[in-house]
Amino acid sequence: MKQRKIPMRKCTGCLQMKNKKDLIRVVRIEADASFEFTLDFTGKTPGRGAYVCPDTVCLERARKQKGLERSFKQSIPPKIYDRLRGELAEHGS
């Protein structure tokens, strides 16, 4: 029997390739001629996605290195990072 391939994705913070199920997807959703950013813990929300490790250290590293901005090809306001950090902390507890 053929073994299934495990999907790998790169974290935008630490830049390491990891199993897709071990990462959290940051999704950009188009809404009313503007964009909304949210965390997708299921990996099934439609929209453009980028991946980050499930800890705030990688999220802060992605913010400092502008990893998410490169992935989405647009600038991301600081309040979005604050909201993402809050969602990440809420999901972790």
C-alpha positions as CSV (number, residue, x, y, z in Angstrom):
1,M,0.0,0.0,0.0
2,K,1.3,3.5,-0.9
3,Q,2.1,5.8,2.0
4,R,0.3,9.2,1.9
5,K,2.4,12.3,1.6
6,I,2.3,14.6,4.7
7,P,1.6,18.2,3.7
8,M,4.3,20.6,4.9
9,R,4.1,24.4,5.2
10,K,6.6,27.1,6.2
11,C,6.1,29.2,9.3
12,T,6.3,32.9,8.5
13,G,8.0,33.5,11.9
14,C,10.7,30.9,12.3
15,L,10.9,30.0,8.6
16,Q,10.9,26.3,9.4
17,M,9.0,23.7,7.4
18,K,6.6,21.9,9.6
19,N,3.6,19.6,9.4
20,K,0.5,21.5,8.2
21,K,-1.5,20.3,11.2
22,D,1.0,21.7,13.7
23,L,0.7,25.2,12.3
24,I,-2.1,27.8,12.5
25,R,-3.3,29.5,9.4
26,V,-3.7,33.2,9.2
27,V,-6.4,34.0,6.6
28,R,-7.1,37.2,4.6
29,I,-10.8,37.4,3.8
30,E,-12.0,39.9,1.3
31,A,-15.0,41.9,2.7
32,D,-16.6,45.0,1.2
33,A,-13.6,46.2,-0.8
34,S,-11.4,45.8,2.3
35,F,-9.6,42.9,3.9
36,E,-10.2,41.1,7.2
37,F,-7.5,39.0,8.9
38,T,-8.3,36.1,11.2
39,L,-6.8,32.9,12.6
40,D,-8.1,29.6,11.2
41,F,-7.6,26.7,13.5
42,T,-9.4,24.3,11.2
43,G,-7.5,25.1,8.1
44,K,-10.7,25.2,6.0
45,T,-11.7,28.8,5.9
46,P,-11.7,30.2,2.3
47,G,-9.3,32.9,1.5
48,R,-5.6,33.6,1.1
49,G,-3.6,32.0,3.9
50,A,-0.2,32.0,5.6
51,Y,1.0,29.8,8.4
52,V,2.5,30.5,11.8
53,C,3.5,28.3,14.8
54,P,1.0,28.2,17.6
55,D,3.0,30.5,19.9
56,T,3.3,34.2,20.3
57,V,7.1,34.1,19.8
58,C,6.7,33.1,16.2
59,L,3.9,35.6,15.7
60,E,6.1,38.4,17.0
61,R,9.0,37.2,14.9
62,A,6.7,37.3,11.8
63,R,5.7,40.8,12.7
64,K,9.4,41.9,13.1
65,Q,10.5,40.3,9.9
66,K,7.3,41.3,8.0
67,G,6.7,37.6,7.1
68,L,2.9,38.0,6.9
69,E,3.2,41.2,4.9
70,R,5.3,39.4,2.3
71,S,2.9,36.5,2.2
72,F,-0.1,38.7,1.7
73,K,1.7,41.3,-0.4
74,Q,0.2,44.2,1.6
75,S,0.9,46.0,4.8
76,I,-0.8,44.8,7.9
77,P,-1.8,47.4,10.6
78,P,-0.4,46.8,14.2
79,K,-4.0,46.4,15.6
80,I,-4.3,43.3,13.4
81,Y,-1.2,41.8,15.1
82,D,-2.6,42.6,18.5
83,R,-6.0,41.0,17.7
84,L,-4.2,37.9,16.3
85,R,-2.1,37.7,19.5
86,G,-5.3,37.9,21.6
87,E,-7.0,35.1,19.5
88,L,-3.8,33.0,19.8
89,A,-3.7,33.4,23.6
90,E,-7.4,32.7,23.9
91,H,-7.2,29.5,21.9
92,G,-4.1,28.3,23.8
93,S,-5.9,28.4,27.2
